[in-house]
């Protein structure tokens, strides 16, 4: 990877010359109202009946993020939860969780196939390759398929530049993080390319046992046969390895003793994605897209979250697992403008074949207890137990989908949208534990309709109804039920009868703009019901059983305010007020448990208030200098399902500064300016003896960087 950076630098010196590009002038601070994710084609935000937020390239470049959560958290109503070393959870119209309720896209294609969700998928992303990010809040299953329940995050890659350009930069913090990044881009006649790579590492940080390495490279290659016919190819390859620190106990957290309880847990990933798209504009009213794609992922881990320990015991157990899949797929899409009622039709089909293999087996651990005997000081690795299999299967997944969406204008100021999609996920399997084989199918039709009304050029409204669903992941289906398999002596039993979770979302919202578009306000109100959600039910013998029968309710108000009083200031305010509740959610069949159903309880890890606001200053008296102060608000949440313990949440401030002189940019970020002690998440079991587990956030962090741009203007 480092040879790649040196090669890019040499090429830049030879091809582009030594004349640095002049600094970009301050770009318009108006809201960009052109998006693609909400309609699978270029559309105005005023004509899509969903809550969608676009993070611009300017915002991405000025954030200078170490991890992508720093960028995505600028979206009103969104909290991407940092789990360390770019690992993450998500909260979009859901509590903070790792459920398969979010769809992560790269240039409109899912990063994972249906049935193989990974909440850490965005750790593979190359931050140096982002043109912009679009976040759709609420279900978009009718266009993109399953798992797009809480929302979808579409990361849009940089295109080849018209002029030859090259950038190279270094970034580091005072806790041992370092990153080298480089990119090169140009268009020559009909051919254009953009290549971007980064190599990052963490050593000897504020938390013990938290080193990691990440190496990514992205390439895009465009060939224009003529003005109406194009061929676009992309390639991504990434390697990732991280110590998996896990959580800390309450005493260590409040004493700022950031000590991992393990020194053997890890996560590693190798990911390859490639696609080639043929794009054809038949005329001014019709265009088609044919995309063929492949994926090849290998994930191995000894997860800290997989450790099972009974309070007071000096033994524990964990697991080692591996998950590998390949995908071969094709997407065909056609866009058609129709003169009648100024209609636009988008229709397409998707086929995805993904062979997958998964293995998991037990490891034996020793638990060294703290003096109280109620918490663990550290775990010691004792032995691998490949003879105790927790899961071992192979499956061939066949994902088939067909979608269509129609927009039309019955009146000049009104746009009506209808959309629907049919998905069929089938898989043939061999379960090597119970020696069974067979097939299973999940299928669903999802629908949405909406309306936009823009009576004036400064105000508009929308409303929609949308459906979403998420089939159970294969890792849930083929995990042996508690008390069966392994060393229990009881034949293994599996969850072949799990059902997809289903959601109904009702939403209204709007926008208005005043002061010659210097003040822009957006808002949305949503009400979403979920059913057939996965239940973890405690049995009379203390074993657990999973069922698809839970019901939940999610509702809230999201808002954003962007105010630009002058060219020197940009003020951004965004947030949400939410409520997430259990409606019918059984957790126990054990007679002695005082609470067996969570009806009416608030869901854990569900802050009622989220906010991210920022003031940016571009002084005229010092051109090409920028500074900003960002405020992140996360209100308190219940740690447990039965609402007995609460964490107060946090307020933190981040400062970012940068100065550009000709082609050289230097910058500094201060993350957690006040050195606040806080945790990204805190969880606790439902029993009285359960203790809180803290996902500790970093102390005050100083980030420094240099970036140099070379350009040859045509």
C-alpha positions in Angstrom: 0.0 0.0 0.0 2.8 2.5 0.9 4.4 1.7 -2.5 1.2 2.8 -4.1 1.4 6.2 -2.4 4.9 6.7 -3.6 4.0 5.7 -7.1 1.1 8.2 -7.1 3.3 11.0 -5.9 5.9 10.3 -8.6 3.2 10.2 -11.3 1.8 13.4 -10.0 5.2 15.1 -10.2 5.8 13.9 -13.7 2.3 14.4 -15.2 1.0 17.4 -13.3 4.1 19.4 -12.9 5.0 21.6 -9.9 2.3 24.3 -10.2 -0.1 23.9 -7.3 -3.8 24.5 -7.7 -5.1 27.8 -6.5 -7.3 27.5 -3.4 -10.9 27.0 -4.1 -13.1 30.0 -3.4 -15.7 29.7 -0.7 -18.5 27.6 -2.3 -22.1 28.5 -2.1 -23.5 27.7 1.3 -27.0 27.1 -0.1 -28.5 23.7 0.6 -27.9 21.4 -2.4 -31.4 20.1 -3.3 -30.4 17.5 -5.9 -30.2 13.9 -4.6 -30.3 10.4 -6.1 -30.9 7.9 -3.2 -34.6 8.7 -2.7 -35.5 7.9 -6.3 -32.6 5.9 -7.8 -32.1 8.7 -10.2 -31.3 12.4 -10.1 -34.2 14.3 -8.5 -34.9 17.5 -6.6 -35.4 17.1 -2.8 -38.6 19.1 -3.2 -40.1 16.3 -5.2 -39.2 13.2 -3.1 -41.6 12.5 -0.2 -39.0 11.3 2.3 -36.6 12.7 4.9 -33.2 12.8 3.1 -30.1 14.6 4.1 -27.1 15.2 1.9 -23.6 15.8 3.3 -21.6 17.7 0.7 -18.0 17.2 -0.3 -17.2 20.6 1.2 -18.4 19.3 4.6 -16.5 16.0 4.2 -13.3 17.8 3.3 -13.5 20.3 6.2 -14.3 17.6 8.8 -11.1 15.8 8.2 -12.5 12.8 10.0 -10.5 9.9 11.4 -13.6 7.7 11.1 -16.7 8.1 9.0 -19.0 8.5 12.1 -17.7 12.0 12.5 -19.2 12.9 9.2 -22.5 10.9 9.3 -23.4 12.3 12.8 -23.9 15.7 11.2 -27.2 14.3 9.8 -30.2 15.5 11.9 -31.7 12.5 13.7 -28.8 10.2 13.1 -26.3 8.8 15.6 -23.6 6.5 14.3 -22.2 5.0 17.5 -18.4 4.7 17.7 -17.3 1.3 19.0 -13.6 2.0 18.6 -11.2 1.6 15.7 -13.9 2.5 13.1 -16.2 -0.3 14.4 -19.7 1.0 14.9 -23.4 0.6 15.7 -26.2 2.9 14.4 -29.3 4.7 15.5 -31.6 6.0 12.7 -35.2 6.0 13.9 -34.2 3.1 16.2 -32.3 2.8 19.5 -28.5 2.4 19.3 -28.2 -1.1 18.1 -26.4 -3.6 15.8 -29.6 -5.0 14.2 -30.0 -5.6 10.5 -32.3 -2.5 10.2 -30.0 -0.3 8.2 -28.9 -0.6 4.6 -25.4 0.5 3.7 -24.9 1.4 0.0 -21.9 2.3 -2.1 -22.9 4.2 -5.2 -26.4 2.7 -4.9 -25.4 -0.9 -4.5 -25.7 -2.7 -1.1 -22.3 -3.4 0.5 -23.6 -6.8 1.7 -26.1 -9.2 0.2 -29.4 -9.8 1.9 -29.0 -12.3 4.7 -25.4 -11.4 5.5 -25.8 -8.1 7.4 -22.8 -6.7 9.3 -23.2 -3.7 11.5 -19.5 -2.9 11.0 -19.8 -2.7 7.2 -18.8 1.0 7.1 -15.4 0.4 8.6 -14.4 -0.7 5.1 -15.1 2.8 3.7 -12.3 5.0 2.3 -13.0 8.5 3.6 -10.6 9.9 1.0 -12.9 8.7 -1.8 -16.2 10.3 -0.9 -18.0 12.8 -3.2 -20.9 13.1 -0.8 -23.1 11.0 1.5 -26.9 10.7 1.3 -28.8 9.5 4.3 -32.5 8.5 3.9 -34.4 8.2 7.2 -37.2 5.7 7.4 -37.9 2.6 5.3 -36.8 2.6 1.7 -37.3 -1.1 1.1 -39.6 -0.4 -1.8 -36.6 0.8 -3.8 -33.5 -0.9 -2.3 -34.9 -4.0 -0.6 -34.7 -5.5 2.9 -32.9 -4.1 5.8 -33.6 -0.5 4.7 -35.9 -0.1 7.8 -34.4 2.6 10.0 -32.8 4.1 6.9 -30.2 3.8 4.2 -26.7 5.4 4.0 -25.4 5.8 0.5 -21.8 6.7 0.1 -21.2 8.2 -3.3 -17.7 7.9 -4.7 -15.6 10.6 -6.4 -15.7 10.8 -10.2 -12.7 11.4 -12.4 -11.8 15.1 -12.6 -11.8 17.1 -15.8 -8.3 18.5 -15.0 -5.4 16.3 -13.9 -5.3 16.4 -10.1 -3.4 14.7 -7.3 -3.5 15.0 -3.5 -1.4 13.5 -0.9 -1.7 13.9 2.9 -0.8 12.8 6.3 -2.9 12.8 9.5 -2.2 11.9 13.1 -3.3 12.4 16.7 -1.4 12.4 19.9 -2.8 8.9 20.9 -0.8 7.0 18.3 -3.1 7.2 15.3 -1.4 7.8 11.9 -2.8 7.9 8.4 -1.2 8.3 4.9 -3.6 9.0 2.0 -3.2 9.8 -1.7 -5.3 10.2 -4.8 -4.9 10.9 -8.5 -7.5 11.8 -11.1 -7.7 12.9 -14.7 -9.7 12.7 -17.9 -8.0 12.3 -21.2 -10.3 12.5 -24.2 -12.8 9.7 -23.7 -11.1 8.0 -20.7 -11.1 9.2 -17.1 -9.8 7.7 -13.9 -9.8 8.4 -10.2 -7.7 6.4 -7.7 -7.6 6.9 -4.0 -5.9 5.0 -1.2 -5.3 5.3 2.5 -3.2 3.4 5.1 -3.9 4.0 8.8 -2.8 2.5 12.0 -3.2 2.9 15.8 -0.6 2.1 18.3 -0.4 2.4 22.2 -3.6 4.4 22.5 -5.4 5.7 25.6 -7.2 2.3 25.9 -5.0 -0.7 26.4 -5.1 -3.4 23.7 -6.6 -1.2 21.0 -4.2 -1.3 18.1 -5.4 -1.6 14.5 -4.4 -1.4 10.9 -6.5 -0.4 7.8 -5.4 -0.3 4.2 -7.9 0.6 1.4 -7.7 1.4 -2.2 -10.5 2.6 -4.6 -10.4 3.0 -8.3 -13.0 4.3 -10.8 -12.5 4.2 -14.6 -14.9 5.9 -17.0 -15.0 5.5 -20.8 -17.3 7.7 -22.8 -18.1 6.2 -26.2 -20.0 9.3 -27.0 -22.2 11.9 -25.2 -24.9 9.3 -24.6 -23.1 6.0 -24.0 -20.7 5.4 -21.1 -18.9 2.5 -19.4 -18.0 2.9 -15.7 -15.9 0.4 -13.7 -15.1 0.6 -10.0 -12.8 -1.5 -7.8 -12.3 -1.6 -4.0 -10.0 -3.6 -2.0 -9.5 -3.3 1.8 -7.7 -5.1 4.6 -8.5 -4.5 8.3 -7.2 -5.9 11.5 -8.1 -4.7 15.0 -7.7 -5.6 18.6 -11.3 -5.8 20.0 -11.1 -3.9 23.3 -14.7 -4.4 24.4 -16.3 -2.6 27.4 -15.0 -1.6 30.8 -16.7 -1.9 34.2 -18.1 1.1 36.1 -15.3 1.5 38.6 -12.6 1.5 35.8 -14.7 3.9 33.7 -15.1 6.5 36.4 -11.5 6.2 37.5 -10.5 6.7 33.9 -8.7 3.4 34.0 -9.1 2.5 30.4 -8.1 -1.1 30.6 -9.3 -3.9 28.3 -10.3 -7.1 30.1 -8.8 -9.2 27.2 -5.6 -9.3 25.2 -6.7 -12.0 22.7 -9.9 -10.8 21.1 -9.7 -9.4 17.5 -11.6 -8.6 14.3 -10.1 -9.0 10.8 -11.6 -8.4 7.4 -10.5 -8.7 3.8 -13.0 -7.1 1.3 -13.1 -6.9 -2.4 -15.9 -5.2 -4.4 -16.0 -4.5 -8.1 -18.6 -3.5 -10.6 -18.9 -2.5 -14.3 -21.9 -0.4 -15.5 -23.0 0.2 -19.0 -25.1 3.5 -19.2 -27.1 4.5 -22.2 -29.1 7.6 -22.8 -31.5 6.6 -25.5 -32.8 10.2 -25.9 -33.7 13.1 -23.6 -36.5 11.1 -22.0 -35.1 7.6 -21.6 -31.9 6.0 -20.1 -30.9 2.6 -19.1 -28.3 1.1 -16.7 -26.9 -2.4 -16.7 -24.5 -3.2 -13.8 -22.6 -6.5 -13.1 -20.9 -6.8 -9.8 -18.9 -9.1 -7.6 -18.1 -9.1 -3.8 -15.6 -11.3 -2.0 -15.5 -10.9 1.8 -13.7 -12.8 4.5 -14.4 -11.9 8.2 -12.7 -13.6 11.1 -13.0 -12.7 14.8 -12.6 -13.7 18.4 -15.2 -11.2 19.6 -15.2 -9.6 23.0 -19.0 -9.4 22.9 -19.0 -13.2 22.5 -17.6 -13.8 26.0 -20.1 -15.4 28.4 -19.5 -15.2 32.1 -21.7 -15.9 35.1 -21.2 -13.4 37.9 -18.9 -14.7 40.7 -17.5 -17.6 38.5 -13.8 -17.9 37.8 -14.4 -19.6 34.4 -15.9 -18.2 31.2 -16.2 -19.1 27.6 -16.0 -17.2 24.3 -15.9 -18.1 20.6 -13.9 -17.9 17.4 -15.9 -17.5 14.2 -15.3 -16.9 10.6 -17.7 -15.8 7.9 -16.8 -15.8 4.2 -19.0 -15.0 1.2 -18.8 -14.2 -2.5 -21.5 -12.5 -4.6 -22.1 -12.4 -8.3 -24.9 -10.1 -9.3 -26.6 -8.0 -12.0 -28.8 -4.9 -11.8 -30.8 -3.7 -14.7 -32.6 -0.3 -14.4 -34.5 1.9 -16.8 -35.6 5.5 -16.3 -38.4 6.9 -18.5 -39.9 10.4 -18.7 -43.5 10.4 -19.9 -45.1 13.6 -21.2 -48.5 12.8 -19.6 -48.6 14.6 -16.2 -44.8 15.1 -16.4 -44.4 11.5 -15.2 -41.1 9.7 -14.4 -40.9 5.9 -14.2 -38.0 4.1 -12.6 -38.1 0.3 -12.9 -35.5 -2.5 -12.5 -34.6 -6.0 -11.5 -31.8 -7.4 -9.4 -30.3 -10.9 -9.1 -27.6 -11.7 -6.6 -26.0 -15.2 -6.1 -24.0 -15.4 -2.8 -22.3 -18.6 -1.6 -21.5 -18.2 2.1 -19.7 -20.4 4.7 -19.7 -19.8 8.5 -18.0 -21.6 11.3 -18.0 -20.8 15.1 -16.6 -22.9 18.0 -16.0 -22.4 21.7 -12.9 -21.2 23.5 -12.4 -21.7 27.3 -11.3 -18.8 29.4 -10.3 -18.0 33.0 -11.9 -15.1 34.7 -9.7 -13.2 37.1 -12.0 -11.3 39.4 -11.7 -7.9 41.1 -11.6 -7.9 44.9 -15.4 -7.5 45.1 -15.9 -10.7 43.1 -18.7 -9.0 41.2 -16.7 -7.9 38.1 -13.8 -9.2 36.0 -10.4 -7.7 36.1 -9.3 -9.6 33.0 -9.8 -12.8 31.1 -7.1 -15.3 30.3 -7.2 -17.5 27.2 -7.1 -21.2 28.3 -7.9 -23.4 25.2 -9.5 -23.5 21.8 -12.3 -26.0 21.6 -13.0 -26.8 17.9 -14.7 -29.9 19.1 -17.5 -27.7 20.6 -19.1 -26.3 17.5 -21.5 -23.4 17.9 -22.3 -23.0 14.2 -21.1 -24.7 11.1 -22.9 -24.3 7.8 -22.7 -23.5 4.1 -25.4 -21.9 2.1 -26.1 -20.6 -1.4 -28.2 -17.5 -1.2 -30.3 -16.4 -4.2 -31.6 -12.9 -3.9 -34.1 -11.8 -6.6 -35.8 -8.4 -6.6 -38.0 -6.3 -8.9 -38.9 -2.7 -8.3 -40.8 0.2 -9.9 -41.5 3.8 -8.9 -43.7 6.3 -10.6 -43.7 10.1 -10.0 -46.3 12.3 -11.7 -47.6 15.9 -11.4 -51.4 16.1 -11.4 -50.9 19.9 -10.7 -47.8 22.0 -11.2 -47.1 22.3 -7.5 -48.0 18.7 -6.6 -45.9 15.6 -7.1 -47.3 12.1 -6.4 -45.1 9.1 -5.9 -46.0 5.4 -6.0 -43.4 2.7 -5.5 -43.3 -1.1 -4.9 -40.8 -3.9 -4.8 -40.9 -7.7 -4.6 -38.0 -9.5 -2.9 -37.3 -13.2 -2.8 -34.4 -14.5 -0.7 -34.0 -18.2 -1.0 -31.1 -20.3 0.2 -30.0 -23.9 -0.1 -28.0 -25.1 2.9 -25.9 -27.8 4.5 -25.8 -27.7 8.3 -22.8 -29.7 9.3 -23.8 -29.9 13.0 -27.1 -31.7 12.7 -26.1 -33.1 9.3 -29.2 -31.6 7.7 -29.7 -30.0 4.3 -32.6 -28.2 2.6 -33.8 -24.9 1.5 -35.6 -21.9 2.9 -37.3 -18.9 1.3 -38.3 -15.4 2.6 -40.3 -13.3 0.3 -42.0 -9.9 0.7 -43.7 -7.1 -1.3 -43.1 -3.7 0.1 -45.0 -0.5 -0.9 -44.8 3.2 -0.5 -46.7 6.2 -1.6 -46.2 9.9 -1.0 -47.1 13.4 -2.0 -45.1 16.6 -2.2 -46.8 20.0 -2.3 -44.7 23.1 -3.0 -47.1 26.1 -3.2 -44.4 28.7 -3.3 -40.7 28.7 -4.1 -39.9 29.2 -0.4 -42.1 26.5 1.2 -43.1 22.9 0.7 -44.7 20.0 2.4 -44.7 16.2 2.0 -46.3 13.1 3.4 -45.7 9.4 2.9 -46.5 5.8 4.0 -43.8 3.3 3.6 -43.1 -0.4 4.5 -39.9 -2.1 5.5 -38.8 -5.5 6.4 -35.7 -7.4 7.5 -35.4 -11.2 7.2 -33.4 -13.0 9.9 -29.7 -13.3 9.1 -28.3 -16.7 8.5 -26.2 -16.5 11.6 -29.4 -16.4 13.6 -31.0 -19.2 11.8 -28.1 -21.6 12.1 -27.1 -20.8 15.7 -27.9 -23.8 18.0 -30.6 -23.1 20.6 -29.4 -22.6 24.1 -29.1 -25.9 26.0 -28.6 -27.9 22.8 -25.6 -29.0 20.9 -21.9 -28.6 21.8 -21.1 -30.3 25.1 -24.7 -30.4 26.4 -25.3 -33.9 25.2 -28.6 -32.7 23.8 -29.0 -32.9 20.0 -28.6 -29.4 18.4 -31.8 -27.6 17.5 -31.9 -24.5 15.2 -34.1 -21.6 14.4 -35.5 -22.6 11.0 -38.9 -21.0 11.7 -37.9 -17.4 12.3 -39.9 -14.8 10.4 -38.9 -11.5 8.8 -39.5 -8.4 10.9 -42.0 -6.0 9.3 -42.5 -2.2 9.7 -45.1 0.4 8.8 -44.0 4.0 8.7 -46.3 7.1 8.6 -44.6 10.4 8.0 -45.2 14.1 7.3 -42.7 16.9 6.9 -41.7 20.0 5.0 -39.2 22.8 4.5 -39.1 26.5 4.1 -36.6 29.1 3.1 -36.4 32.8 3.9 -34.0 35.7 3.6 -33.1 35.0 0.0 -32.4 31.4 0.9 -29.9 32.3 3.6 -32.2 30.6 6.1 -33.3 27.0 5.4 -35.4 24.9 7.7 -36.5 21.3 7.3 -38.6 19.1 9.6 -40.3 15.7 9.7 -42.6 13.8 12.0 -42.7 10.0 11.9 -44.7 7.1 13.5 -43.3 3.6 12.8 -44.7 0.3 14.1 -42.6 -2.9 14.1 -43.8 -6.5 14.4 -42.2 -10.0 14.3 -39.1 -8.6 15.8 -36.7 -11.1 17.4 -37.4 -12.0 21.0 -34.9 -13.6 23.4 -37.1 -15.4 25.9 -35.8 -16.8 29.1 -37.0 -20.4 29.8 -37.8 -22.0 33.2 -34.4 -23.8 33.1 -32.6 -20.5 32.5 -32.0 -21.3 28.8 -33.1 -18.9 26.1 -35.3 -19.2 23.1 -35.7 -16.9 20.1 -39.1 -16.1 18.6 -40.2 -13.7 15.9 -43.2 -12.1 17.7 -42.1 -8.8 19.2 -43.9 -5.5 18.6 -42.3 -2.1 19.0 -43.2 1.6 18.4 -40.9 4.4 17.2 -42.0 8.0 16.8 -40.3 11.3 16.7 -39.7 14.8 15.3 -36.6 15.6 13.3 -35.5 19.1 12.4 -32.6 21.0 10.7 -31.8 24.7 10.5 -29.1 26.2 8.2 -28.5 29.9 8.4 -25.9 31.9 6.5 -26.0 35.5 7.7 -22.9 36.3 5.5 -20.2 34.8 3.5 -18.2 34.5 6.7 -20.6 32.5 8.8 -22.5 29.2 8.4 -24.7 28.1 11.3 -26.1 24.6 11.3 -28.5 23.2 13.9 -30.0 19.7 13.7 -31.6 17.2 16.0 -34.4 14.9 16.9 -36.8 14.2 19.8 -37.8 10.5 19.8 -39.5 7.8 21.7 -38.9 4.0 21.3 -41.2 1.7 23.2 -41.9 -2.0 23.6 -45.6 -2.7 22.7 -45.7 -6.5 23.1 -42.3 -8.0 23.9 -42.0 -11.1 26.0 -38.6 -11.8 27.7 -39.3 -14.6 30.1 -41.4 -17.8 30.6 -39.7 -18.4 33.9 -42.2 -18.3 36.8 -39.9 -16.7 39.3 -39.0 -13.7 37.0 -41.0 -10.7 38.2 -41.2 -9.1 34.7 -42.1 -11.4 31.8 -43.3 -8.9 29.2 -41.9 -5.5 28.5 -45.2 -3.9 27.4 -45.0 -0.1 27.8 -41.3 -0.1 28.8 -38.9 2.2 26.9 -36.3 0.4 24.8 -32.8 0.5 26.1 -30.0 2.5 24.5 -32.7 4.9 23.2 -31.8 8.6 23.9 -34.9 10.9 23.7 -32.8 13.8 22.3 -30.1 13.8 19.7 -28.5 16.9 18.4 -25.5 18.0 16.3 -24.9 21.7 15.6 -22.0 23.7 14.2 -20.9 27.3 13.7 -18.3 27.7 10.9 -16.3 30.9 10.4 -14.5 32.0 7.2 -12.9 35.4 8.0 -12.5 37.8 5.1 -9.5 39.3 6.9 -7.6 36.0 6.6 -8.6 34.3 3.3 -8.4 30.5 3.0 -8.7 30.1 6.8 -11.6 28.3 8.4 -12.7 27.3 11.9 -15.7 25.7 13.3 -17.1 24.6 16.7 -19.4 21.5 16.7 -21.7 20.5 19.6 -22.9 16.9 19.9 -25.8 16.2 22.3 -27.0 12.8 23.3 -29.5 12.7 26.1 -29.8 10.0 28.7 -31.0 6.4 28.1 -32.0 3.3 30.0 -29.3 0.7 30.2 -31.6 -2.3 30.7 -34.8 -3.5 29.2 -36.7 -3.2 32.5 -35.8 0.5 33.0 -34.1 0.3 36.3 -30.7 1.9 35.5 -30.1 5.1 33.4 -27.1 6.7 31.9 -27.1 10.5 31.8 -25.9 10.9 28.2 -23.3 13.5 27.2 -22.6 16.9 25.6 -19.3 17.3 23.8 -17.6 20.0 21.7 -15.3 19.6 18.8 -13.1 22.4 17.2 -11.7 22.2 13.7 -9.3 24.7 12.1 -7.6 24.8 8.7 -5.6 27.0 6.5 -4.7 26.7 2.8 -1.8 28.3 1.2 -1.6 27.7 -2.6 -1.8 23.9 -2.8 -0.8 23.2 0.8 -3.4 22.8 3.5 -2.6 22.4 7.2 -5.3 21.7 9.8 -5.9 20.7 13.4 -9.0 19.2 15.1 -9.6 19.1 18.8 -12.1 16.3 19.6 -13.8 16.4 23.0 -12.5 19.9 23.7 -13.4 19.9 27.4 -12.0 16.4 28.0 -15.4 15.2 29.2 -15.6 11.7 30.7 -18.4 9.9 28.8 -19.4 6.6 27.1 -20.7 6.0 23.7 -23.0 3.3 25.1 -23.8 1.8 28.5 -25.7 -1.5 28.8 -26.8 -3.6 31.7 -28.6 -7.0 32.2 -32.1 -7.2 33.6 -31.2 -9.0 36.8 -30.5 -7.2 40.1 -27.0 -8.5 40.3 -26.1 -7.3 36.7 -23.4 -4.7 36.4 -23.1 -1.9 33.8 -20.7 -2.2 30.9 -19.3 1.0 29.5 -18.1 1.6 25.9 -15.7 4.3 26.9 -15.2 7.4 24.6 -11.8 8.9 24.0 -10.4 11.7 26.2 -9.5 15.0 24.6 -7.8 14.3 21.3 -5.6 16.5 19.2 -5.5 15.7 15.5 -3.0 17.3 13.1 -2.7 17.0 9.3 -1.1 18.2 6.1 -2.4 17.9 2.6 -0.9 18.9 -0.7 -2.7 19.3 -4.0 -1.1 19.3 -7.4 -3.2 20.3 -10.4 -2.7 21.0 -14.1 -5.3 23.3 -15.5 -6.3 22.6 -19.1 
